[in-house]
Amino acid sequence: MARWGMVFDLRRCIGCNACAVACKQENTLPSGVFFTRTLSEETGEFPYPSRRYIPTLCNQCREPPCERVCPTGATYARADGIVLVDSEKCIGCGSCMVACPYDQRTRIEAEVLKNGLFGAGQLTPFETQGYQRFRAGTVAKCTFCHERVDAGLDPACVTTCPTDARVFGDLDDPDSRVSRLIRERRGRQPLPEKNTDPCVFYLD
């Protein structure tokens, strides 16, 4: 069984947000809901400033605090490490949102499902079929596009990235590209002091 993980190459990310657009489309995300975001950091002083981009998403932690605090068992980790939320069990209490040190969970409000992306209350056919995956009042998050992964495909954000800044693969395979990149370029996990053992690594 693979242990899926992702590597972000900060040298390659150009902040184009193609990943965010691909994620919105793949998951039919309502207005204001993002499963992946690209943060920016500016350094230096005029006339030599610089900016670097920092992609973020759910880190699919091996020790997920969100799973530990969930009172109904709605949050659970698959054998391959992908952390999911069962919307039928989720009561929207927000415990997982508070517990996540990466701020990577979003409550799906009834209003955004009703109003749609254009705010007119008239859903497009795309929204009508896509919003069926959500239940108002429950919490949702990135799932590494688990349906695509189960079909042997990479997550949508990885496939769409024009600069190959996102790499997806099996962390338990020492010969996989992600494992080699982490080893050769000393990949770092985000907020290691939180002891969540994320399956996402950053390359400087």
Secondary structure, DSSP 8 states (H G I E B T S, - for coil): ---EEEEEETTT-----HHHHHHHHHHT--TT--SEEEEEEEES-TTS-EEEEEEEE----SS-HHHHH-SSS-EEE-TTS-EEE-TTT-----HHHHH-TT---EE--HHHHHHTTTTSS---HHHHHHGGG--TT-EE---S-HHHHHTT---HHHHH-TT--EEEEETT-TTSHHHHHHHHTT-B-SSGGG----SEEEE-
